[in-house]
Amino acid sequence: MDDRLCRILANEKIIKVGAAVHDDVRGLQKYKPFEAKGFIDLQKIVWEYGIRDKSVKKMSAIILGYRISKTQQLSNWEAEILSESQQLYAATDAWVCREMYNVEQFSKVCRHNAQ
């Protein structure tokens, strides 16, 4: 993993938002060690909104008013080359987490809870 990416992942001023980000960080740290900073895990804070199901699909339905398809979630993510549908799934997952973060009343809580 490139040093420039590690610097971004370790920069607390660059906010990185997702769901279950701890698992993602551990996976990335297997490639190259870095100190994770600026990560916001939506699953850790949605309870403040009364959200009990912490899947991205359910959170986006409640927070944004629409659900995203998760059909590619269980596909082979270890493949050398990801399929177009896997790439779309990953981009959509990242985008929807960003959109949830950007919801004004929700983002205030997220910013306060940044790791």
C-alpha positions, 0 to 999 in steps of 0.5 A: 500500500502506498505511503500517500494512502497511509498518510491519508488514513492516518490524518485526523483532519481527513474524515473517513466515514463508513459502517464497521470501519474497524474491520476495514481498517484491520484489513488495510493494516495487513498490507501496511501498518498505519495509525488510523485517525479520523474514522467515523463508524456510523454503526457506533452512533446510530443508536442515538437516533433510535436505529437498532438495525445497523446495516447500511441498507437499513440505516440509509432507509431511515436516515436518507429515505431510500435503500441500497442494494446489497446483492454483491455484499457476499461475492468474492472480494478476494478476486484479483479483479473485481467485477463491475457490479462489485465496483458499483457496490463498493462505490455506492456503499461509500457514497451512501455512508458519505451522504448519511454523514452529510445529513445535517442533524446526523453529521453533528453527532458524527463529527463529535464522535470522530475517532 
